[in-house]
Structure formats: C-alpha cells, structure tokens
C-alpha cells in the first residue's frame, strides 16, 4: 500500500516537474523570440521544413476529409430532403472543428515529431552544448525559430485544409451526387459567419499551433540524450500533442460556440 | 540557389495559406453579403415573433433586401420590437408597407416578409411599419385544429344521439 502511494506520489511529482520545466522553457523561448526580428532567415528556413513540407499531407488529407464529409453528409441529409444543406454541413464542420483539429494532429505527426527528433539528436550529438561553448544561445538560434515557424504555419495549414476540404465536398456533392451547385454555395454562405465560424477557427488553429510547437521543441530540448531517449521523446510529442489538442478543442468549443 | 528555392517555396506556402483564408472568408462565409453595409433601419412591433433570430432575412416578393438587426422586448406594450436594416438601394418602400413573419418551408428558418402598400411616401431611417402580422406558431395551430375538430365531433354526436 505504502509502496503504491509512494509510486503515485513519485509519478505525480514527475508530471508537475515536467510541467514546470516546460513552462520555464516556454518563457525562455518567448524571451528569445524578439531577437529573431534581426534574423528572419532562420524562421524562413524553418517555415520551409515545418510548413511547406507538411503541405502535401495537408492538401491530400483535406481533400479526402472533405470528400468523405460530402458523401456521408449527403447520405444522411437526403433522407430529410435537405441535401441542399450539404454545403453548410461540410463548411461548418471543416471550419469549426475538423480543419483546426485534424490539421493540428497531422502537424504533430509530420512536423512536430521531426522537430523533436532534430532537436533531440542535436542534443544527443552535443551540438547544443557546442553552440553554448561558442557563446551562441541554442534557444535563440535553434529553438525559437522552430517555435515561431510552428505557430505561424499552423493557421495557414488549417485554412488550406478547410478550403481544400470544402472543394472536396463540392466535387463529391455537386459533381458526383448531383446537388445543385448554386444551392450548395448559397446555403453555405447563408449559414457560415465570418466572425463566429471562420475567425474562431483561426483562433483555434493559432492555439493549437502554439501548443503543438511548444510540446515539440520542449520534448526535443528535454530529451534524454541517447538514441532511446530521442525515440521516446518523439513518441511523447505526438501523444501529448494529440491529448492537448483534443482537450483544448473541447474547452475552446465550449467557450466559442457553447452559448448559442 | 538552394536558399532561394527555399524562400520561393515558403512564399508559395504563405500565399496558399492566405489565399485559403480569403477563399474561406469570401466564398464560404457571408462576407460578400455584408459588403453593402449602408442602408436604413426601420422598426416594427410584433405581438409574437416565434423563432425569428437576429440576422434573419428581410424579403420583398421573396427577394432578400435586408436583415434583422436587433430584436428587443418592449415592456410598455408587451410586444417585440424588431429593427430591420434595409439595403440603401431599396429606398422606395411605401410608408404603409406591412410586415409578416413567415417560415421558409415547414421546418425552415423564419424571416420577415414585407408587403408593399400604396402610399406615395416612402419609408426612411427610423420609420415604423404599422401593419404587422405575428409569426404563426405551429403548436397553437395544431391545438386549435384539434380543438375545433373535437368540438365538431361533439356536435355531431349530439346531432345523431337521439
């Protein structure tokens, strides 16, 4: 019994310790962000590896998710003779939920894990300590650009995901299933609100980008500098980001759309 | 050269993201419908607005010419005061126009339908539409129908009993 309690205490202390270290680390990263104004090239290089390389995945998944939404939505709506509302169903579910959430999960798998592995390996091969020896702050030089690139690319990726998804729904709904094209767009435009839906979606994706980038760089920086440690850190990045994004999504949804 | 390629690709990425946002704003949401902001407000008192919501459509002859701007309850007359924002282009609505709250289809959204009258003067900013017809509450209709049906059957029974 005492053993069990001790283990529980040990692991909860560990969780809080990690949380605390993560927050302190975030403060250090944020303090390093302003210095990037002088060196925007570092961020651009990271935008390439974080954003551009994720784009293919986002485009293909967005198209597929939109097409599936079109197909499934049509099958349900046609029973009520309301298949004209398909555009509304597809656009609202993409813009409000699926765009930010699925893009964030894909982002964690594609870019977050890569960030963690890269930073973790830099640590394992003592490149980070080497930088410190040369009086180069690795947080400023390595971590902050990646963090910023993550935050910046996430809303763009989510927007691309939603836009491509709407097009996918359009192809399936109008092209394959014969929903009227004018009704598809007009129902969508009548019900999707710029501020309530699109802006809130962008805010969501910003929050998710923040969390995903934070977890990715922190896990990399905090990884045990061995081969096994890096592999564990990479797994943790994906798992923790998924938890954090899905949990935060519920809270944000309740705050944004709960009271109407 | 390598660096230049990277920068071009980042440019493509950012442009695609912004284009997607613009597409969502213009094509998917109702931004385009909101561009004609200028217009004038008219108010109407309704006994019952049913399920009318803010931003519902205001139509004449089925064509949308404005939106419901606000709905408030007036505690002096115990009526709902609906403020409607009419597009500036539609400035030739007669003063004795009547307003009624209708439902699009059986289960659809409720909207305000304006019926032009014959007055020579036109509605302007702040005017009140005097002739209004409340929303039809389906439950009340069903209740009335059942009641009249029951009353009718009661009479029939009386007639045939002796």
Interface residues (C-beta under 8 A of the other chain):
Chain A: X41 X44 X45 X47 X48 X51 X52 X55 X91 X95 X153 X155 X156 X157 X159 X160 X162 X163 X164 X166 X185 X188 X189 X190 X192 X193 X194 X197 X198 X202
Chain B: X3 X6 X7 X9 X10 X12 X13 X14 X16 X17 X18 X19 X20 X21 X23 X24 X25 X27 X28 X29 X30 X31 X32 X33 X34
